[in-house]
Amino acid sequence: MAATPAPIARISADHARRLALRAQGLLGAPDRRAGARGVLRRLGAVQLDTISVLARSHELVPYARLGAVGRPAVEQAYWGRGTAFEYWSHAACVLPIEEWPLFAFRRRAYRARGNVWGSQAVSPAAYAEVLDRLRAEGPLTSTGLGGAKRTAEWWDWSDTKIAVEQALALGDVVVTERRGWKRVYDLAERAVPGELFEQDLTDAECLARLVAQSGAALGVATRADLMDQHRLKGAQVDAALPASGLVPVEVAGWSAPAWADPAALESEPAGRHRTALLSPFDSLIWDRARTERIFGMTHRLEAYTPKHKRVHGYFAMPLLTAGRLVGRVDPAREGGVLVARQVSLEGARFVPALAEALREAAEWVGCSAVRVERLADESLRPELEKLLG
């Protein structure tokens, strides 16, 4: 690990929390004119996941920042021609198309490794056939290319699916849209705007710009935070920091040095706080260690935990209000009813915020009523049900 320069500023933990909220678009007036596309550009990456409760996670992210935003607007922001691309970042993410040149370092690393998918080798003939089909026929799903799986098992990919996913990792193809959650692939040379496709950044340039983007999206961040944002190695972050433009700061109570976007330090983070239920995959909280450090909440996704071992529920969504995480809701939908299967809250003073978040979420997904099944503190039920009407 490289030596850390002396901090140029010392800030409180509360200031760091508000910097993080502002950077993530959850403090201050939302940019509704920029819409979901603006949210994606600001965050730099939105994680994709197959779980859909209220909605899929990538829809919940702009909803938390903008309020009721329609699915067509989200789909256009993520998969409109020449607006974004899917790639391996923090995880499987959709990223603004402007970041296409920044991931050249990762595409080169995959190409140097040769076989992206470990033991699932792909033949040169199968790879070439995928590219030839796309070149001749235009965008296709893996089914359209010849089939996604050998058997009914989800993991048993066909040679075609392995080939097209390897082409995605190497940057020969991109995902241009989703049809029924199936990826639609096209040649990168055709789908990525020419001025971006032709940029040829060195690894050092890619990493410096990615670390700068991460710092801006996080507001203030430790080395570990910067690593986690796009899953970079420590040595990559260390080498990139001097050219990133980020400045060292000291945050009271943080055990590790931190860096900040100097522009973020020029003004006080203030304004209206959003009240919203957050996806567990939201970039404000996807780094669990950072979430504990900034908000004091230990949060884990329990969707893959056996039911009898779950503490907060299948898809527990933290409740954000007044710039703090004050509870959790495990939601579900039953017809026109939004069901809060399990709710925990830090205190009675947050009941109005909980009611607001539940009412807004219900309206957004087309539910006309809310039912709360289990409250960790049942003494809160009379006021909550009164506010829910």
C-alpha positions, 0 to 999 in steps of 0.5 A: 500500500502506498504512503498516504499524503497528509490530509488537506482537511479534517471533517466530521463523520456527520459531514462525511455522511452528508457528502455521501448522500449528496454524491448519491443524489439523495440530498438536495433537489433531484434533477428530474429533467435529467431523469433516470439517465442523469441518475445513471451518469451520476452514480456511474454504475447501477447493479442488476439483479434478477430478484423482483419484489416491488420492482427489479433493483435497477428500477428501485435505484432511480425511484429512490432518488426521483420518486415515481419514474415509469418503467419506459423511462428507466428502460430507455435510460439503460438500454436506449441505443447508445446510452449505456452498456452492461459490464462487470463493474461492482457486479453485473451492472449497467453503466453510462456509455461514456464509461465504455473507454474506461473499462478497456483495462478490464477487457484487455485483462480478459483477453490476455487471460484467454478463457474468461469462463474458467473450465467452460472453454469456447472454441474459436469456431463457435466464437466466430460464428456468434460474431458472424451471425450478429454481423449478418442478422443484427441484434439477437438474444442467445436463444436467437443465436442458437440456444442459451442452455444445453439442459434445463439447468440454469448453469448449463450454458450452451457453447453459443451462450458461453461464446457470446458472454465471452465476447461481451467480456472481451468487448466484441459485443454489447447488450443493447436491450433486454427482452423479457429480461433476456439480453439482446446482443449486438456488435460493439463496433455497431452499437457503441458511438464511434468517438467512444469506441475508437478511444484507446486509453492506457490502463493507467488512464482508465484506472485514474478516471475510474477512481476519480469517478468513484470518488465523485460518486461516493463523496468521500471514500477510503481506499477499500471503498474505492476498490469496492466501487468497480472491484479494483485491486488495491495496487490499481487504486494506489497507482491511480490515486495520484492522477485521479484528482482526489484529495486526502481527508481525515474523517473523525472516527474513521480508522482508515485514511480517506479521499474526496472529490475536491469539488464536493468540499467546496460547498456544504452538503445541505437540502431536502433529504429523500425518504425512500425504501432502498434496494439492498443493491443500491450503491448507497449501501451495496458496500456493507462495511461502508454502510456500517461505518457511515450509517451504523446499520449492519445490513445483509441480503437474506434472499439466499438465507434459509427462511428459518434463519432470516432475521429481517426478511427475504428482501429487506429494504432499509428505510432512508429518511432525514439522511439516516437508515432508521428501519427495514421493510420486507415487502411483497405484492398480493394483487393490488395490495403492498404487503409489508411482511416484516417491519422494524423501526428505530423509534416512534418518531419515524412512523410518519416517514415509514408510512410515507415510504409505504404509501409512495411505493404502493402507488408507484407499483399500482397498489391501492392498499398497504397491509403490515403483517409483522411489526417488531414493535407492535406498539407502533401499529395504531399510529402507522395504520392511522397514517396509512388510512 
